[in-house]
Amino acid sequence: MGLGTIETPDRNKAKNYKLSVVVPLYNSELFMCRTIDSILSSSLDSIELILIDDGSLDNSREIAQRYAKNYKCVRAYHQENK
């Protein structure tokens, strides 16, 4: 996956989630960990967290990738700023 493209998730590989939460990101490094941690610690079962980085200039992209690597229910996508 390269910068400027959003890939469609392969649903054949994904778990059947009951709820998808989409979080748009743009230069969000100061508060995104608190937001993501709050969603992940909720009492909701079977959630999918989709992080969409819109060409951030800070460390938002790297933080999103770290969460996606460490949590199966988190997916991170990156695109050029639009």
Summary of the structure (lengths in Angstrom):
residues: 82
radius of gyration: 12.3
end to end distance: 17.5
largest distance: 34.3
contacts: 201
relative contact order: 0.27
helix: 24%
strand: 27%
